């Protein structure tokens, strides 16, 4: 699970790495607007919604204000709005914070990000001389406009690479040292903080010719966040899925999806194979939930409760291959959870591996209503049919 930060938080980290950003003030209530303007008394200003999603500008979450009265009006418009963008989904996100910052006077918008290329097992810089609100359309319809530069994870971005990227983007030669340093600092930050993603959109050229990070977005790799505990407390639970947070608290890996079949598995590979099997037979998974190899009966019970807390779920598939994880532990967790929550949905169970006979015995001697499957295909086919029947 990625741990995302708000723009204002990302800009604070950017500044620590010497990256050029515009400061601002975070506002949670309209009563704080006047105090914020005292810190930046000269306009114009930009009022920006703070949510964990892109596409804010086109969705009405970024507004220019030329007077103090306009700042107050834009703040009133944005605070409390449900902002809907391609990245939020149709349900949108409630804006609970805004960022008020001085407007920048610039002549050109660019795009740059650093992500992990899993195929090459190294960071890659994605950059384009065409940045701004249309970057998603550019990536979809003109992918050749986005450049790639691969980075050695041990050496970082080399000076010659950084200078070449600067020139490839059509930036002024007399600013090549500034541009090269900016790109190197972005990669340095990505590597040192165990980040999954750094994005600047737009990266702009100011009227002075200087290069400036007008926006800032980053996400931590949660497996590396333990090495950067000073940022762990920056997480905003209002912006994260409540079920994902609860699962993480129990040592479970949970990701909410769009379907109606709850899945409980052990191992990420089995989770993806289970999702594929469900889709193959015409169904759609509601979640990815991996209990891991050492979950206790209590953790399995919590996993089941998390799945059932999703009102979209119409049927549940438990698909376990017991290696380190024991099938009898899973079975007891299912039985305990079913009793605790009063399970009434169709339940399909497939167990293989360590202590499978003990697990089957526990299930058969319980009062639990379920269907047992002998293979992944039969389990997927059965649960898809059950979900469709309930959905009627």
C-alpha positions, 0 to 999 in steps of 0.5 A: 500500500502506498503512503501518500502525502498532501502537496503542502507536505511534499513541498516541505520535503522538497524544500529540505532537498533544496528543490525550488518550491513556493511556500504557502499556508494550510487552511482547514477553516474559513476563519483561518483565511485572513491570518494566512493572507497576513503571511503573503500580503501581496497577490495574486494567490492560488487556492488549492484543494488538498486531497490525495488525487490528481486532476484537481485543476480541471475538477475545480479544485485549483483557483486563481484569486487576484484580490483578498476578497476573491481568496475568501470566496475561492476558499469558501467554494473549495473547502467542503466541496466533493471534488471528482476527478479521474483519479478520485473515481465517481464518488469523489473526495471531500476537501477538508484542507486547502493550500493558499500560496502566492501565484507564480508568473511563468512562461512554460509548463513541463512534466517530470516524475520519478517512479520504479520500473519493475521490469528493469528493477531501477528508477526511471525518470518520466519527463515531457516538455508538455506538462499541466492539466492535460498530461493524462491525455498526452500519455494516452494519445501521444506517448512518444512525447514522454521521455524515459531516462533510467537511473542506476539505483546505486549511483543515482542520476549522473551529471551527464544524464541530468544535463542531457535531460535538461537539453532534451526538454528544450530548456535554456542552455544558460540554466543547464546547471540549475536544471541538472541539479533539480533532476539530480535532487529529485532522484536523490530524494526518491532513493534516500526516502524509499519513495514509490513516486515523485511527481512535479506537474507542472514543472515551470519556467518562470519569467526570470528563466528559473525552473520551479516546482509549481506542484509537488506530489510524492508517495512512500513505499510503506515497506520502507516507511519504518526507516523514515518514521518522522513522516509516518505521522504525516499520513492523513487517515481521512484520505485513506480507505478505512478498511485498508488502514484497519487491515494494516493495523492487524498486519494484513494487506488489503486493497479495495477494488470495484467488484462484489466478491470478497477474497481472502487468500494467503500470498500476493501471487495467489491473490492475483491468480484468484482475482484473475480466475474470478474475472475469467468466469465473469465475476469481479473481485471486491478486494485484494486481502492477503493474510500472509503466512503467519496470521493467527486465528484472531487476524483471520477473524479480523480479515473476515470482518473487514471483507464483510464491512464492505456493503458491495460484497455479495459472496466470499471466496476463501482460497488458501494454500497452506505452506507456512500458514496452516489450513486449520488456523484459517478454518477456525478464523472463518468459523469464529468470524462467521459467528461474530458477525452473523454471516449470511452471504454465500461462502466458498472455501478452497483449502490445500496444504498444511493441516488441510484435513484438520481444517476440513474437519473443523469446518464440517463439524461447525454449523457454518453454511459453505460450499467446498471447492477442490480447485481454484477454477471450481471455486471461482466458478461457484462463487461467481454464480453465487454472487450473481444470484444474490445480486438478482 
